[in-house]
Amino acid sequence: MRSFTVSALLEGYRVEEKIQAVSIHHAIKIMKAKYGNSARNIYVLD
């Protein structure tokens, strides 16, 4: 598992979190699962 910094737009604010995941796509899926439809424009900063 690797640590990724995932950025998302939540209700007009840019939020960055450290997430442990296997791949970039997995990190994005974890962020979507955590915040649901309120998370927009999700990307990973490696």
ZAVO-194696 format. One record per residue: residue number from 1; x, y, z of N, C-alpha, C, O, CB in turn. Coordinates in pm, whole numbers, always signed. Glycine has a CB too. Layout:
// residues N
+-----+--------+--------+--------+--------+--------+--------+--------+--------+--------+--------+--------+--------+--------+--------+--------+
: num :    n.u :    n.v :    n.w :   ca.u :   ca.v :   ca.w :    c.u :    c.v :    c.w :    o.u :    o.v :    o.w :   cb.u :   cb.v :   cb.w :
+-----+--------+--------+--------+--------+--------+--------+--------+--------+--------+--------+--------+--------+--------+--------+--------+
: NUM :      X :      Y :      Z :      X :      Y :      Z :      X :      Y :      Z :      X :      Y :      Z :      X :      Y :      Z :
...
+-----+--------+--------+--------+--------+--------+--------+--------+--------+--------+--------+--------+--------+--------+--------+--------+
***
This chain:
// residues 46
+-----+--------+--------+--------+--------+--------+--------+--------+--------+--------+--------+--------+--------+--------+--------+--------+
: num :    n.u :    n.v :    n.w :   ca.u :   ca.v :   ca.w :    c.u :    c.v :    c.w :    o.u :    o.v :    o.w :   cb.u :   cb.v :   cb.w :
+-----+--------+--------+--------+--------+--------+--------+--------+--------+--------+--------+--------+--------+--------+--------+--------+
:   1 :    +85 :   -117 :     +0 :     +0 :     +0 :     +0 :    +90 :   +124 :     +0 :   +195 :   +127 :    +63 :    -97 :     +0 :   +123 :
:   2 :    +44 :   +224 :    -72 :   +116 :   +351 :    -81 :    +29 :   +462 :    -26 :    -92 :   +448 :    -14 :   +158 :   +381 :   -226 :
:   3 :    +92 :   +572 :     +7 :    +20 :   +688 :    +57 :     +7 :   +790 :    -56 :   +106 :   +830 :   -117 :    +93 :   +750 :   +180 :
:   4 :   -117 :   +832 :    -82 :   -145 :   +930 :   -186 :   -212 :  +1052 :   -124 :   -288 :  +1039 :    -28 :   -234 :   +870 :   -296 :
:   5 :   -184 :  +1168 :   -178 :   -256 :  +1289 :   -140 :   -366 :  +1308 :   -243 :   -339 :  +1329 :   -361 :   -160 :  +1414 :   -133 :
:   6 :   -490 :  +1302 :   -197 :   -605 :  +1312 :   -286 :   -673 :  +1446 :   -261 :   -699 :  +1485 :   -146 :   -704 :  +1194 :   -263 :
:   7 :   -702 :  +1516 :   -368 :   -765 :  +1648 :   -361 :   -905 :  +1639 :   -420 :   -927 :  +1574 :   -522 :   -680 :  +1754 :   -435 :
:   8 :  -1001 :  +1706 :   -354 :  -1139 :  +1708 :   -403 :  -1203 :  +1842 :   -371 :  -1163 :  +1910 :   -276 :  -1221 :  +1592 :   -341 :
:   9 :  -1301 :  +1878 :   -449 :  -1377 :  +1999 :   -427 :  -1504 :  +1962 :   -351 :  -1589 :  +1890 :   -403 :  -1409 :  +2072 :   -562 :
:  10 :  -1515 :  +2012 :   -227 :  -1630 :  +1981 :   -142 :  -1702 :  +2110 :   -107 :  -1650 :  +2193 :    -32 :  -1587 :  +1905 :    -14 :
:  11 :  -1822 :  +2125 :   -160 :  -1906 :  +2242 :   -132 :  -1831 :  +2373 :   -151 :  -1843 :  +2464 :    -70 :  -1961 :  +2234 :    +10 :
:  12 :  -1754 :  +2381 :   -257 :  -1683 :  +2504 :   -290 :  -1545 :  +2517 :   -229 :  -1475 :  +2615 :   -258 :  -1763 :  +2617 :   -248 :
:  13 :  -1504 :  +2423 :   -146 :  -1373 :  +2428 :    -81 :  -1285 :  +2314 :   -131 :  -1333 :  +2202 :   -147 :  -1387 :  +2422 :    +72 :
:  14 :  -1158 :  +2342 :   -155 :  -1062 :  +2240 :   -196 :  -1008 :  +2171 :    -73 :   -955 :  +2237 :    +17 :   -948 :  +2302 :   -281 :
:  15 :  -1021 :  +2038 :    -68 :   -978 :  +1959 :    +47 :   -873 :  +1859 :     +0 :   -889 :  +1796 :   -104 :  -1099 :  +1885 :   +115 :
:  16 :   -765 :  +1846 :    +77 :   -661 :  +1747 :    +47 :   -648 :  +1653 :   +165 :   -646 :  +1695 :   +281 :   -525 :  +1816 :    +17 :
:  17 :   -640 :  +1523 :   +136 :   -626 :  +1421 :   +240 :   -523 :  +1319 :   +199 :   -505 :  +1290 :    +81 :   -760 :  +1352 :   +268 :
:  18 :   -454 :  +1264 :   +298 :   -363 :  +1152 :   +276 :   -445 :  +1024 :   +286 :   -516 :  +1002 :   +384 :   -244 :  +1152 :   +379 :
:  19 :   -435 :   +940 :   +183 :   -511 :   +815 :   +180 :   -416 :   +700 :   +145 :   -335 :   +711 :    +53 :   -628 :   +823 :    +77 :
:  20 :   -428 :   +591 :   +220 :   -351 :   +469 :   +191 :   -430 :   +388 :    +88 :   -545 :   +353 :   +111 :   -326 :   +385 :   +322 :
:  21 :   -366 :   +358 :    -26 :   -434 :   +283 :   -131 :   -332 :   +204 :   -213 :   -211 :   +227 :   -204 :   -515 :   +377 :   -222 :
:  22 :   -383 :   +112 :   -291 :   -297 :    +29 :   -375 :   -255 :   +104 :   -500 :   -140 :    +94 :   -544 :   -370 :   -101 :   -413 :
:  23 :   -349 :   +181 :   -560 :   -320 :   +254 :   -682 :   -390 :   +390 :   -680 :   -465 :   +421 :   -588 :   -365 :   +172 :   -806 :
:  24 :   -363 :   +470 :   -781 :   -427 :   +601 :   -793 :   -578 :   +586 :   -805 :   -654 :   +659 :   -742 :   -371 :   +678 :   -913 :
:  25 :   -621 :   +490 :   -887 :   -765 :   +469 :   -907 :   -833 :   +423 :   -778 :   -946 :   +462 :   -750 :   -788 :   +365 :  -1018 :
:  26 :   -764 :   +343 :   -701 :   -818 :   +297 :   -574 :   -832 :   +414 :   -476 :   -930 :   +422 :   -403 :   -727 :   +188 :   -513 :
:  27 :   -734 :   +506 :   -475 :   -741 :   +623 :   -388 :   -860 :   +712 :   -424 :   -926 :   +765 :   -335 :   -610 :   +703 :   -398 :
:  28 :   -886 :   +728 :   -553 :  -1001 :   +808 :   -597 :  -1132 :   +741 :   -555 :  -1225 :   +809 :   -512 :   -998 :   +828 :   -750 :
:  29 :  -1140 :   +608 :   -567 :  -1260 :   +536 :   -526 :  -1285 :   +549 :   -376 :  -1399 :   +561 :   -333 :  -1248 :   +388 :   -564 :
:  30 :  -1178 :   +547 :   -296 :  -1192 :   +563 :   -151 :  -1247 :   +702 :   -119 :  -1333 :   +716 :    -33 :  -1057 :   +540 :    -80 :
:  31 :  -1195 :   +804 :   -188 :  -1243 :   +941 :   -165 :  -1390 :   +955 :   -205 :  -1467 :  +1020 :   -134 :  -1157 :  +1042 :   -245 :
:  32 :  -1429 :   +894 :   -317 :  -1570 :   +898 :   -359 :  -1659 :   +827 :   -258 :  -1769 :   +874 :   -228 :  -1587 :   +833 :   -497 :
:  33 :  -1612 :   +714 :   -205 :  -1691 :   +639 :   -106 :  -1705 :   +718 :    +24 :  -1808 :   +709 :    +90 :  -1626 :   +503 :    -78 :
:  34 :  -1603 :   +793 :    +59 :  -1605 :   +868 :   +184 :  -1700 :   +988 :   +179 :  -1772 :  +1013 :   +275 :  -1465 :   +915 :   +218 :
:  35 :  -1700 :  +1061 :    +67 :  -1778 :  +1184 :    +58 :  -1900 :  +1175 :    -34 :  -1984 :  +1265 :    -33 :  -1691 :  +1294 :    +11 :
:  36 :  -1912 :  +1070 :   -112 :  -2030 :  +1052 :   -196 :  -2041 :  +1156 :   -307 :  -1940 :  +1195 :   -366 :  -2154 :  +1055 :   -112 :
:  37 :  -2163 :  +1199 :   -333 :  -2188 :  +1292 :   -444 :  -2143 :  +1434 :   -416 :  -2138 :  +1516 :   -508 :  -2334 :  +1293 :   -476 :
:  38 :  -2110 :  +1466 :   -291 :  -2067 :  +1603 :   -261 :  -1924 :  +1630 :   -307 :  -1884 :  +1745 :   -317 :  -2079 :  +1629 :   -112 :
:  39 :  -1847 :  +1525 :   -335 :  -1708 :  +1541 :   -382 :  -1707 :  +1556 :   -533 :  -1761 :  +1474 :   -607 :  -1621 :  +1419 :   -339 :
:  40 :  -1645 :  +1663 :   -578 :  -1632 :  +1690 :   -722 :  -1485 :  +1712 :   -756 :  -1404 :  +1743 :   -668 :  -1718 :  +1815 :   -763 :
:  41 :  -1452 :  +1696 :   -883 :  -1319 :  +1727 :   -934 :  -1209 :  +1661 :   -848 :  -1123 :  +1730 :   -794 :  -1298 :  +1880 :   -938 :
:  42 :  -1214 :  +1530 :   -838 :  -1119 :  +1455 :   -756 :   -996 :  +1420 :   -839 :  -1008 :  +1371 :   -951 :  -1185 :  +1326 :   -700 :
:  43 :   -879 :  +1447 :   -783 :   -756 :  +1406 :   -848 :   -650 :  +1374 :   -742 :   -663 :  +1411 :   -626 :   -706 :  +1516 :   -946 :
:  44 :   -544 :  +1305 :   -787 :   -440 :  +1259 :   -696 :   -312 :  +1337 :   -721 :   -267 :  +1351 :   -834 :   -415 :  +1108 :   -713 :
:  45 :   -254 :  +1387 :   -613 :   -122 :  +1450 :   -616 :    -24 :  +1346 :   -566 :    -30 :  +1307 :   -449 :   -117 :  +1583 :   -529 :
:  46 :    +63 :  +1301 :   -650 :   +153 :  +1192 :   -613 :   +269 :  +1236 :   -531 :   +353 :  +1154 :   -493 :   +203 :  +1124 :   -733 :
+-----+--------+--------+--------+--------+--------+--------+--------+--------+--------+--------+--------+--------+--------+--------+--------+
***
